[in-house]
Amino acid sequence: MRFEIMRLDDADGAAVDSTVVDAASVNQIVQQAAAIGQRIYIRPADATAVR
């Protein structure tokens, strides 16, 4: 399964950028975001999402 992870702007919560990753990478990305206080939004990726 693949997930879309969007980095969110601290000021207004708008998506700044996004990436699609496999399930094995999600934990690592969450840990990195937590370590630096970065806000992210994770959702299942659309089957047609581009890497």
Sequence and secondary structure as in RCSB ss.txt:
>XXXX:A:sequence
MRFEIMRLDDADGAAVDSTVVDAASVNQIVQQAAAIGQRIYIRPADATAVR
>XXXX:A:secstr
 EEEEEEE TTT  EEEEEEEEHHHHHHHHHHHHHHT  EEEEE  TT   
